[in-house]
Amino acid sequence: MTRIFFMVLLLAFVSGCTPVSGPQPVAHSLYLGKRYLRFVMDNGPSYKDVRLRDGSVLHYWRSDTGHLMAIATGRDENYPDYCEIALRTDPHGIVRAITIIEDSPICIGVLK
């Protein structure tokens, strides 16, 4: 019985220390509730746009500095020195949701 208790305790401890990965929704940003065109003017266009059945659009955007940073520092190109996000706009082009796909310090400056 004691052995099972310690195994459960160890499992709970280890799972509590596991970092969260995957897409992360953004709660606050200068661009939420604003026209998508403002984001494009500040950061450049998306690399992929997907129109959904309800008329909203997912705009996938990625900073282009990750590859250059990897070359300059001699690191692996897979190192996340870039920011990749998805912006969901309503049919009128207003940003309703932002999700971080690949997080890095660059995202802080982009999303303000």
C-alpha positions as YAML, in Angstrom:
chain: A
units: angstrom
residues:
- id: 1
  name: MET
  ca: [0.00, 0.00, 0.00]
- id: 2
  name: THR
  ca: [2.80, 2.41, 0.91]
- id: 3
  name: ARG
  ca: [4.59, 1.61, -2.33]
- id: 4
  name: ILE
  ca: [1.48, 2.51, -4.38]
- id: 5
  name: PHE
  ca: [1.08, 5.75, -2.43]
- id: 6
  name: PHE
  ca: [4.66, 6.80, -3.20]
- id: 7
  name: MET
  ca: [4.27, 5.86, -6.87]
- id: 8
  name: VAL
  ca: [1.13, 8.01, -7.14]
- id: 9
  name: LEU
  ca: [2.87, 10.84, -5.30]
- id: 10
  name: LEU
  ca: [5.89, 10.62, -7.63]
- id: 11
  name: LEU
  ca: [3.64, 10.57, -10.70]
- id: 12
  name: ALA
  ca: [1.76, 13.64, -9.46]
- id: 13
  name: PHE
  ca: [5.03, 15.47, -8.81]
- id: 14
  name: VAL
  ca: [6.52, 14.64, -12.21]
- id: 15
  name: SER
  ca: [3.37, 15.53, -14.14]
- id: 16
  name: GLY
  ca: [3.16, 18.84, -12.28]
- id: 17
  name: CYS
  ca: [6.65, 19.77, -13.49]
- id: 18
  name: THR
  ca: [6.00, 19.00, -17.15]
- id: 19
  name: PRO
  ca: [6.12, 22.17, -19.25]
- id: 20
  name: VAL
  ca: [3.01, 23.07, -21.22]
- id: 21
  name: SER
  ca: [3.54, 22.93, -24.95]
- id: 22
  name: GLY
  ca: [1.31, 23.59, -27.89]
- id: 23
  name: PRO
  ca: [-0.76, 26.59, -28.94]
- id: 24
  name: GLN
  ca: [-1.37, 29.24, -26.28]
- id: 25
  name: PRO
  ca: [-4.26, 31.72, -26.50]
- id: 26
  name: VAL
  ca: [-3.38, 35.38, -25.98]
- id: 27
  name: ALA
  ca: [-5.58, 37.27, -23.51]
- id: 28
  name: HIS
  ca: [-4.26, 40.80, -24.06]
- id: 29
  name: SER
  ca: [-2.84, 42.43, -27.17]
- id: 30
  name: LEU
  ca: [-2.98, 45.78, -28.90]
- id: 31
  name: TYR
  ca: [-4.50, 44.01, -31.93]
- id: 32
  name: LEU
  ca: [-7.48, 42.28, -30.29]
- id: 33
  name: GLY
  ca: [-10.64, 44.06, -31.39]
- id: 34
  name: LYS
  ca: [-8.78, 46.03, -34.08]
- id: 35
  name: ARG
  ca: [-8.68, 45.59, -37.86]
- id: 36
  name: TYR
  ca: [-6.29, 42.90, -39.13]
- id: 37
  name: LEU
  ca: [-4.88, 45.50, -41.53]
- id: 38
  name: ARG
  ca: [-3.30, 47.28, -38.53]
- id: 39
  name: PHE
  ca: [-1.36, 44.11, -37.66]
- id: 40
  name: VAL
  ca: [-0.22, 43.78, -41.29]
- id: 41
  name: MET
  ca: [0.93, 47.40, -41.40]
- id: 42
  name: ASP
  ca: [2.97, 46.91, -38.22]
- id: 43
  name: ASN
  ca: [4.36, 43.40, -38.82]
- id: 44
  name: GLY
  ca: [3.89, 42.37, -42.43]
- id: 45
  name: PRO
  ca: [1.48, 39.98, -44.12]
- id: 46
  name: SER
  ca: [0.62, 36.44, -43.12]
- id: 47
  name: TYR
  ca: [2.15, 33.48, -44.93]
- id: 48
  name: LYS
  ca: [-1.13, 31.55, -45.03]
- id: 49
  name: ASP
  ca: [-4.81, 32.48, -44.80]
- id: 50
  name: VAL
  ca: [-7.61, 29.97, -44.25]
- id: 51
  name: ARG
  ca: [-11.25, 31.02, -44.71]
- id: 52
  name: LEU
  ca: [-13.63, 29.16, -42.40]
- id: 53
  name: ARG
  ca: [-17.27, 28.24, -43.05]
- id: 54
  name: ASP
  ca: [-18.59, 30.95, -40.73]
- id: 55
  name: GLY
  ca: [-16.82, 33.63, -42.79]
- id: 56
  name: SER
  ca: [-13.98, 34.18, -40.32]
- id: 57
  name: VAL
  ca: [-10.37, 33.84, -41.45]
- id: 58
  name: LEU
  ca: [-7.31, 32.34, -39.75]
- id: 59
  name: HIS
  ca: [-4.18, 34.31, -40.66]
- id: 60
  name: TYR
  ca: [-0.93, 32.46, -39.94]
- id: 61
  name: TRP
  ca: [2.04, 34.79, -39.41]
- id: 62
  name: ARG
  ca: [5.68, 34.07, -38.65]
- id: 63
  name: SER
  ca: [8.56, 36.41, -38.00]
- id: 64
  name: ASP
  ca: [11.40, 35.92, -40.44]
- id: 65
  name: THR
  ca: [14.21, 36.49, -37.96]
- id: 66
  name: GLY
  ca: [14.52, 32.92, -36.68]
- id: 67
  name: HIS
  ca: [16.52, 31.64, -39.64]
- id: 68
  name: LEU
  ca: [18.79, 34.70, -39.62]
- id: 69
  name: MET
  ca: [19.36, 34.47, -35.86]
- id: 70
  name: ALA
  ca: [20.27, 30.79, -36.14]
- id: 71
  name: ILE
  ca: [22.82, 31.52, -38.87]
- id: 72
  name: ALA
  ca: [24.32, 34.49, -37.00]
- id: 73
  name: THR
  ca: [24.71, 32.62, -33.73]
- id: 74
  name: GLY
  ca: [25.64, 29.24, -35.21]
- id: 75
  name: ARG
  ca: [22.66, 27.53, -33.56]
- id: 76
  name: ASP
  ca: [20.39, 24.91, -35.00]
- id: 77
  name: GLU
  ca: [17.74, 26.43, -37.28]
- id: 78
  name: ASN
  ca: [15.05, 24.65, -35.24]
- id: 79
  name: TYR
  ca: [15.81, 26.81, -32.20]
- id: 80
  name: PRO
  ca: [12.70, 28.93, -31.52]
- id: 81
  name: ASP
  ca: [14.15, 32.38, -32.16]
- id: 82
  name: TYR
  ca: [11.06, 33.29, -34.10]
- id: 83
  name: CYS
  ca: [7.44, 33.99, -33.33]
- id: 84
  name: GLU
  ca: [4.59, 32.19, -35.05]
- id: 85
  name: ILE
  ca: [1.01, 33.16, -34.37]
- id: 86
  name: ALA
  ca: [-2.49, 32.65, -35.73]
- id: 87
  name: LEU
  ca: [-4.91, 35.54, -35.77]
- id: 88
  name: ARG
  ca: [-8.60, 34.79, -36.20]
- id: 89
  name: THR
  ca: [-10.64, 37.59, -37.75]
- id: 90
  name: ASP
  ca: [-14.39, 37.89, -38.09]
- id: 91
  name: PRO
  ca: [-15.99, 38.36, -41.54]
- id: 92
  name: HIS
  ca: [-15.38, 42.12, -41.22]
- id: 93
  name: GLY
  ca: [-11.62, 41.77, -40.67]
- id: 94
  name: ILE
  ca: [-11.61, 42.47, -36.91]
- id: 95
  name: VAL
  ca: [-9.12, 40.39, -34.88]
- id: 96
  name: ARG
  ca: [-11.17, 38.29, -32.43]
- id: 97
  name: ALA
  ca: [-8.54, 35.80, -31.21]
- id: 98
  name: ILE
  ca: [-4.77, 35.38, -31.26]
- id: 99
  name: THR
  ca: [-2.98, 32.11, -30.60]
- id: 100
  name: ILE
  ca: [0.78, 31.72, -30.17]
- id: 101
  name: ILE
  ca: [1.96, 28.67, -32.09]
- id: 102
  name: GLU
  ca: [5.72, 29.05, -31.52]
- id: 103
  name: ASP
  ca: [6.65, 31.29, -28.61]
- id: 104
  name: SER
  ca: [9.85, 33.28, -28.19]
- id: 105
  name: PRO
  ca: [10.83, 36.71, -26.82]
- id: 106
  name: ILE
  ca: [10.03, 38.10, -30.28]
- id: 107
  name: CYS
  ca: [6.31, 37.45, -29.65]
- id: 108
  name: ILE
  ca: [6.30, 39.95, -26.78]
- id: 109
  name: GLY
  ca: [7.36, 42.76, -29.09]
- id: 110
  name: VAL
  ca: [4.99, 41.71, -31.86]
- id: 111
  name: LEU
  ca: [1.86, 41.37, -29.74]
- id: 112
  name: LYS
  ca: [2.52, 44.37, -27.45]
...
